[in-house]
Amino acid sequence: MLTNSSPRIMIIDDDPDSVRLFELSLRPLGYQIDKAYCGTEALKLLTKNLPDLILLDVLLPDTHGFEICRIIKEKLPEDEFIPIIMVTALNRREDKIEGLQAGADDFISKPIDIPELVAKINAMLRIRSLHKRLQQSYDRLKKLEKTKELLVRMLIHDLKNPLTALMGSLELLSLKTKGIISPEALYSPQNALYITERILSLIQNLLDITKIEEGKLRLNYRQIDIAGLFKKVIRMFRAEATQRGALIQYEVEKGIPLFAADRNLLIRVLENLVSNALKSLLPQKERSGYITLKASLDRGKKNVIIRVIDNGYGIPKAYFPKIFDKFAQVESQRWARFNTGLGLPFCKLAVEAHGGHIWVESTLGKGSIFSFTLPLK
């Protein structure tokens, strides 16, 4: 008994006797049958209703079967798989190779052996069924991923607003108590302000990573004075560096002109790199730590190269390929484990959005150099 869910087979053959043989053999087995007697008619039918499988004769009156096969495969949606079995009296190896290159999934030779044909049809329909189930699973995963991303964005925005309010309150508290209470007492609200700024920066990293990956982030280009930018970043980390007994400094090669970049993104790239460098430093009792921000021109003077250099633990070479991946974990010389989180992936995406590239060099026990280029514009 035929139902709407019965597999639909399209027969494309200019020989009425062959079409009748196929129909009389397949319809009793529960298959719905569509018929086309030339390539042009078949392509018209396909615009109205897609079958589950196609039996395609190689020799057609208007267009060669291989060409029809190629056209059908090219016009199918990317997520659709309709198997095509070529029906042919051609038995040359070259003909079969040409058919496979055109997109054919199987062949059956004339004169037709019906049991063999039915076996091939059933095998191809099983493959189509598996493909559909796989595609459905993929679609469900994509839907779940979109839902998850939406929830994450909502959560991030919900976190951002109270943190911004908290930062404003801490700034006000620091200003009102400055000169009234001791520097030691003032350290607590200032440190809380610094921590809040870092949390906001991490949240912004996540937002911007999503925007960059989706191609929705627009760069706000401004003229950059790299020395002034280095000074700003150093001020942000001077208290933490002093607390760790580390020196943080900068070097700028003479002759570097102003260049165009997104200032806020560039500051956050440097923030992430300097923050990681501070974490990598050895305890003060073992070795005095230092971090150097360095800028120079490449040989062709078409790019500025910015480096963040430290004398910390260093990173094993085995981790270089994945260090810019999201949530990658890197083990230091002392087997302490550091989670790179979203900082380095953000740096990579932000630098590449400017048309530059980023890389790492490191020697265990001696330190690391994170470098990136930015084109001079």
FIDRENMAR-713418 format. One line per 3 residues: number of its first residue (from 1); their letters; for each residue x, y, z of C-alpha. Coordinates in pm, 1 decimal, padded with zeros to 6 digits. Layout:
N
NUM> a> X/Y/Z | ...
***
This chain:
377
1> mlt> 00000.0/00000.0/00000.0 | 00139.1/00336.8/-00104.4 | 00143.6/00626.2/00143.0
4> nss> 00279.1/00979.7/00133.8 | 00577.1/00853.3/00330.6 | 00657.0/00579.4/00076.2
7> pri> 00993.0/00640.9/-00096.3 | 00958.3/00831.2/-00422.6 | 01170.9/00720.0/-00718.6
10> mii> 01214.9/00925.7/-01033.5 | 01281.8/00730.7/-01352.4 | 01453.0/00927.8/-01630.7
13> ddd> 01462.1/00720.4/-01950.0 | 01352.7/00786.5/-02308.3 | 01257.6/00420.4/-02368.1
16> pds> 00889.4/00361.5/-02272.0 | 00948.2/-00012.2/-02241.0 | 01229.1/00038.5/-01990.0
19> vrl> 01017.3/00286.3/-01791.8 | 00728.2/00035.7/-01787.6 | 00958.8/-00241.4/-01666.8
22> fel> 01087.9/-00025.8/-01383.1 | 00737.2/00083.4/-01286.1 | 00588.6/-00268.2/-01289.7
25> slr> 00881.3/-00399.5/-01084.1 | 00900.8/-00121.4/-00824.8 | 00545.3/-00000.7/-00764.5
28> plg> 00430.0/-00331.5/-00608.0 | 00718.0/-00300.9/-00362.8 | 00567.8/00018.2/-00222.0
31> yqi> 00761.3/00282.6/-00415.7 | 00598.2/00595.2/-00558.9 | 00705.9/00653.1/-00919.2
34> dka> 00771.2/00976.7/-01112.6 | 00857.5/00951.3/-01483.5 | 01050.4/01172.8/-01722.0
37> ycg> 01141.5/01083.5/-02081.1 | 01417.0/01341.0/-02133.4 | 01656.7/01557.3/-01934.6
40> tea> 01457.8/01878.1/-01978.8 | 01137.5/01717.8/-01848.7 | 01325.9/01572.0/-01551.7
43> lkl> 01470.7/01909.3/-01449.4 | 01122.0/02064.4/-01460.8 | 00979.2/01787.5/-01240.7
46> ltk> 01260.2/01833.3/-00989.9 | 01159.4/02196.7/-00933.1 | 00816.9/02076.1/-00813.5
49> nlp> 00896.8/01768.3/-00606.4 | 01224.5/01612.0/-00497.7 | 01237.0/01231.7/-00510.6
52> dli> 01421.5/01005.2/-00267.6 | 01620.6/00839.7/-00547.1 | 01676.0/00879.6/-00921.3
55> lld> 01723.3/00609.5/-01185.6 | 01894.2/00792.2/-01471.1 | 01957.9/00647.5/-01817.1
58> vll> 02294.1/00749.6/-01960.0 | 02174.6/00791.5/-02321.0 | 01897.8/01051.6/-02344.3
61> pdt> 01769.5/01226.1/-02658.9 | 01833.3/01587.1/-02554.1 | 02122.1/01582.2/-02304.1
64> hgf> 02374.2/01318.6/-02203.7 | 02284.3/01148.1/-01876.7 | 02618.3/01241.5/-01718.3
67> eic> 02547.1/01609.3/-01782.3 | 02195.7/01578.7/-01634.6 | 02348.2/01406.9/-01331.3
70> rii> 02595.3/01691.8/-01288.2 | 02321.3/01957.4/-01317.8 | 02096.9/01780.5/-01064.6
73> kek> 02376.2/01747.7/-00808.1 | 02479.0/02112.9/-00850.8 | 02122.5/02240.8/-00806.1
76> lpe> 02046.0/02039.6/-00493.5 | 02060.1/02230.4/-00162.2 | 02387.6/02177.4/00024.8
79> def> 02214.2/01980.6/00301.3 | 02024.2/01751.9/00059.9 | 02139.8/01411.3/-00061.7
82> ipi> 01947.1/01234.5/-00339.8 | 02123.1/00920.9/-00466.8 | 02146.0/00874.1/-00844.1
85> imv> 02183.0/00527.1/-00995.0 | 02298.3/00543.1/-01356.4 | 02135.4/00290.5/-01590.6
88> tal> 02371.5/00209.7/-01873.4 | 02474.6/-00036.5/-02139.7 | 02823.3/00120.0/-02128.0
91> nrr> 03064.2/-00100.8/-01944.0 | 03393.3/00074.7/-02009.0 | 03594.7/00171.8/-01702.6
94> edk> 03632.0/00527.6/-01839.8 | 03253.8/00569.0/-01863.4 | 03205.2/00471.6/-01499.1
97> ieg> 03481.4/00709.5/-01390.2 | 03313.2/00992.2/-01584.5 | 02979.6/00907.9/-01424.0
100> lqa> 03126.5/00912.6/-01072.9 | 03291.8/01247.2/-01147.2 | 02951.7/01379.5/-01258.1
103> gad> 02805.5/01281.6/-00920.2 | 02659.4/00933.3/-00980.7 | 02632.4/00721.3/-00666.0
106> dfi> 02599.2/00377.9/-00828.8 | 02552.5/00199.8/-01163.7 | 02340.2/-00082.4/-01295.2
109> skp> 02396.3/-00239.2/-01636.6 | 02146.5/-00331.7/-01904.4 | 01980.0/-00575.4/-01935.9
112> idi> 01840.8/-00500.5/-01591.3 | 01857.9/-00763.1/-01319.6 | 01556.5/-00664.0/-01104.0
115> pel> 01672.5/-00825.9/-00774.3 | 02009.1/-00651.5/-00814.2 | 01831.9/-00322.7/-00888.4
118> vak> 01608.3/-00353.6/-00580.5 | 01911.6/-00432.1/-00362.0 | 02096.9/-00125.1/-00491.2
121> ina> 01787.4/00094.3/-00441.3 | 01741.8/-00025.1/-00082.6 | 02111.2/00030.6/-00006.2
124> mlr> 02100.7/00385.4/-00144.6 | 01779.0/00467.4/00043.1 | 01940.7/00351.0/00367.1
127> irs> 02228.3/00589.5/00301.7 | 01980.7/00870.6/00229.1 | 01794.7/00793.1/00552.1
130> lhk> 02118.4/00804.0/00751.4 | 02210.6/01133.2/00582.1 | 01872.8/01283.9/00676.2
133> rlq> 01907.8/01172.4/01037.9 | 02259.6/01313.7/01051.9 | 02140.5/01642.7/00902.3
136> qsy> 01853.4/01660.3/01153.2 | 02096.1/01602.9/01440.2 | 02323.1/01874.6/01300.2
139> drl> 02030.1/02116.5/01269.1 | 01927.6/02046.1/01630.4 | 02285.0/02107.7/01746.1
142> kkl> 02296.6/02436.7/01554.0 | 01968.1/02542.8/01713.0 | 02095.4/02452.1/02060.4
145> ekt> 02421.0/02638.0/01991.7 | 02229.3/02950.7/01888.6 | 02013.7/02924.9/02202.2
148> kel> 02324.3/02886.6/02417.2 | 02494.2/03185.2/02252.1 | 02181.0/03396.1/02305.2
151> lvr> 02166.2/03301.0/02673.7 | 02537.3/03375.8/02717.7 | 02498.4/03717.2/02556.0
154> mli> 02199.7/03797.5/02775.0 | 02394.2/03689.8/03084.1 | 02695.9/03896.7/02981.6
157> hdl> 02484.0/04207.1/02928.2 | 02309.3/04148.6/03260.8 | 02648.4/04124.4/03433.9
160> knp> 02790.4/04426.7/03257.3 | 02536.4/04679.2/03384.5 | 02579.5/04621.1/03762.0
163> lta> 02957.8/04596.4/03722.1 | 02963.1/04933.2/03545.6 | 02758.8/05081.4/03831.2
166> lmg> 02993.6/04922.0/04085.4 | 03297.8/05063.8/03907.5 | 03144.1/05411.1/03914.9
169> sle> 03079.0/05379.8/04289.4 | 03436.5/05266.0/04355.8 | 03578.5/05554.2/04151.0
172> lls> 03365.0/05797.4/04350.2 | 03475.3/05637.7/04679.3 | 03842.8/05662.3/04581.5
175> lkt> 03806.3/06029.6/04488.6 | 03616.6/06123.9/04808.4 | 03855.0/05941.9/05043.7
178> kgi> 04178.4/06050.8/04875.0 | 04376.6/06264.8/05119.6 | 04139.2/06179.3/05403.8
181> isp> 04241.2/05823.1/05479.7 | 04585.1/05666.3/05472.4 | 04732.1/05531.1/05146.1
184> eal> 04715.4/05181.4/05295.8 | 04341.7/05212.4/05361.0 | 04289.7/05368.9/05018.1
187> ysp> 04449.1/05063.2/04855.9 | 04138.4/04845.7/04914.4 | 03886.4/05049.9/04707.8
190> qna> 04151.0/05113.3/04440.5 | 04227.6/04743.0/04419.8 | 03854.8/04661.8/04405.8
193> lyi> 03824.2/04914.7/04122.9 | 04110.8/04745.9/03937.1 | 03949.7/04401.0/03979.3
196> ter> 03615.6/04534.2/03855.5 | 03784.7/04685.0/03549.0 | 03947.4/04348.5/03474.9
199> ils> 03612.4/04166.9/03503.8 | 03454.0/04417.6/03266.6 | 03743.8/04369.2/03026.3
202> liq> 03693.4/03990.4/03032.3 | 03322.6/04034.3/02964.3 | 03398.2/04268.9/02676.8
205> nll> 03647.0/04013.5/02537.9 | 03371.6/03754.7/02517.3 | 03130.9/03996.7/02350.2
208> dit> 03390.5/04107.0/02096.4 | 03505.0/03751.7/02017.2 | 03147.6/03668.1/01920.2
211> kie> 03116.2/03983.9/01710.2 | 03448.3/03923.9/01531.5 | 03362.7/03560.3/01457.9
214> egk> 03029.4/03669.9/01310.8 | 03190.6/03954.1/01115.5 | 02983.2/04213.6/01301.8
217> lrl> 03257.1/04406.5/01479.8 | 03337.8/04741.4/01319.4 | 03682.0/04877.7/01390.2
220> nyr> 03695.4/05237.6/01508.8 | 04021.5/05350.4/01348.7 | 04214.1/05633.7/01515.3
223> qid> 04569.9/05760.7/01487.8 | 04785.6/05572.2/01738.8 | 05085.7/05710.6/01923.7
226> iag> 05237.6/05382.0/02036.8 | 05453.9/05536.4/02310.7 | 05148.4/05704.1/02464.4
229> lfk> 04957.1/05377.2/02441.9 | 05236.7/05185.8/02616.6 | 05242.0/05444.0/02897.5
232> kvi> 04867.9/05406.2/02952.5 | 04889.5/05025.5/02971.8 | 05188.6/05040.2/03207.8
235> rmf> 04997.1/05273.6/03443.2 | 04718.1/05016.9/03458.0 | 04955.4/04742.3/03575.7
238> rae> 05218.3/04936.1/03771.9 | 05059.5/04866.5/04112.9 | 05034.7/04491.9/04047.7
241> atq> 05388.5/04480.0/03907.3 | 05523.6/04664.5/04213.3 | 05340.4/04425.0/04441.5
244> rga> 05512.8/04134.9/04262.4 | 05849.3/04310.7/04276.0 | 05860.0/04328.8/03895.4
247> liq> 05975.1/04603.2/03659.6 | 05745.7/04699.3/03373.1 | 05889.3/04923.9/03101.6
250> yev> 05865.9/05009.4/02731.9 | 06094.2/05069.5/02432.3 | 05991.8/05237.5/02106.7
253> ekg> 06217.4/05241.1/01802.0 | 06281.4/05586.8/01658.5 | 06092.6/05676.4/01344.6
256> ipl> 05768.4/05491.0/01405.1 | 05495.9/05714.7/01262.2 | 05140.5/05747.0/01381.5
259> faa> 04931.1/05461.5/01241.9 | 04561.1/05381.1/01225.0 | 04408.8/05116.2/01452.4
262> drn> 04117.6/05065.5/01688.2 | 04261.1/05218.4/02006.2 | 04032.8/05041.9/02252.3
265> lli> 04090.1/04700.5/02094.6 | 04466.0/04757.5/02087.2 | 04470.4/04855.1/02454.4
268> rvl> 04279.2/04539.9/02543.6 | 04516.4/04323.2/02339.4 | 04808.1/04469.2/02536.6
271> enl> 04613.3/04433.6/02864.0 | 04566.1/04062.0/02801.1 | 04929.1/04005.7/02704.1
274> vsn> 05068.3/04203.2/03000.1 | 04829.3/04032.8/03242.3 | 04946.1/03690.9/03120.0
277> alk> 05308.1/03801.2/03142.6 | 05261.5/03904.7/03506.4 | 05107.9/03567.0/03589.8
280> sll> 05404.7/03388.0/03434.3 | 05672.0/03562.3/03644.8 | 05867.5/03361.6/03899.3
283> pqk> 05838.0/03449.3/04270.5 | 06047.8/03755.0/04358.3 | 06270.7/03552.0/04592.2
286> ers> 06377.8/03336.4/04296.8 | 06429.3/03601.1/04031.0 | 06343.0/03965.7/03976.5
289> gyi> 06079.1/03979.9/03708.5 | 06050.9/04222.6/03423.1 | 05808.7/04292.0/03139.4
292> tlk> 05899.5/04501.6/02836.9 | 05657.8/04644.8/02584.1 | 05852.0/04699.4/02262.0
295> asl> 05762.5/04851.2/01925.0 | 05966.9/04847.2/01604.2 | 05922.6/04854.5/01226.8
298> drg> 05960.4/04547.8/01005.8 | 06228.0/04541.8/00735.8 | 05997.6/04674.0/00467.1
301> kkn> 05868.5/04944.4/00703.4 | 05512.6/04848.5/00613.4 | 05416.5/04708.1/00953.5
304> vii> 05477.9/04792.5/01314.3 | 05579.6/04495.0/01527.5 | 05466.9/04506.9/01889.7
307> rvi> 05617.3/04268.6/02143.3 | 05540.8/04188.8/02505.1 | 05852.7/04031.4/02657.5
310> dng> 05880.1/03866.8/02998.4 | 06135.4/03657.2/03188.2 | 05879.5/03420.4/03339.9
313> ygi> 05841.3/03044.2/03342.8 | 05817.1/03007.1/02965.1 | 05586.0/02787.6/02758.8
316> pka> 05663.9/02440.0/02615.6 | 05676.8/02438.3/02233.4 | 05417.4/02161.1/02226.1
319> yfp> 05155.1/02417.8/02334.7 | 05236.9/02679.3/02068.9 | 04980.6/02550.9/01811.5
322> kif> 04686.5/02563.9/02054.3 | 04777.2/02855.5/02277.9 | 04542.7/03090.6/02088.3
325> dkf> 04249.7/02844.9/02109.5 | 03955.3/02917.5/02338.5 | 04001.2/02785.8/02691.8
328> aqv> 04333.0/02617.2/02607.9 | 04529.8/02498.9/02909.9 | 04905.7/02540.5/02920.4
331> esq> 05139.5/02383.7/03172.8 | 05448.8/02571.3/03281.4 | 05794.1/02442.9/03359.0
334> rwa> 05678.6/02382.0/03716.1 | 05374.5/02193.6/03584.1 | 05148.7/02466.7/03712.2
337> rfn> 04847.9/02480.1/03484.3 | 04730.2/02807.9/03332.5 | 04398.8/02845.6/03155.5
340> tgl> 04437.4/03095.0/02870.2 | 04059.2/03143.4/02875.8 | 03944.0/03394.8/02615.7
343> glp> 04228.2/03647.1/02643.1 | 04464.4/03505.5/02381.1 | 04184.8/03400.3/02140.0
346> fck> 04057.5/03758.5/02164.4 | 04408.4/03892.2/02091.9 | 04438.3/03672.5/01782.3
349> lav> 04099.7/03772.9/01643.0 | 04153.8/04143.6/01719.4 | 04497.4/04148.5/01554.8
352> eah> 04372.7/03957.9/01249.4 | 04076.7/04196.4/01220.6 | 04337.2/04471.1/01168.5
355> ggh> 04511.2/04266.9/00896.5 | 04800.4/04159.8/01122.1 | 04911.5/03831.9/01274.5
358> iwv> 05025.4/03718.4/01618.1 | 05270.3/03453.0/01736.1 | 05464.2/03337.3/02040.4
361> est> 05827.6/03252.6/02105.8 | 05934.2/03101.6/02435.8 | 06216.1/02923.2/02615.1
364> lgk> 06142.2/02725.0/02929.6 | 06290.9/02890.1/03234.6 | 06381.7/03207.9/03045.7
367> gsi> 06053.2/03365.4/02942.4 | 05823.7/03436.6/02650.6 | 05777.6/03690.6/02373.1
370> fsf> 05430.2/03750.6/02232.6 | 05456.5/03947.7/01908.5 | 05202.1/04084.8/01667.2
373> tlp> 05206.9/04300.0/01356.8 | 04982.2/04585.6/01254.1 | 04992.4/04738.7/00906.5
376> lk> 05091.2/05104.0/00886.6 | 04789.7/05292.6/00756.8
***
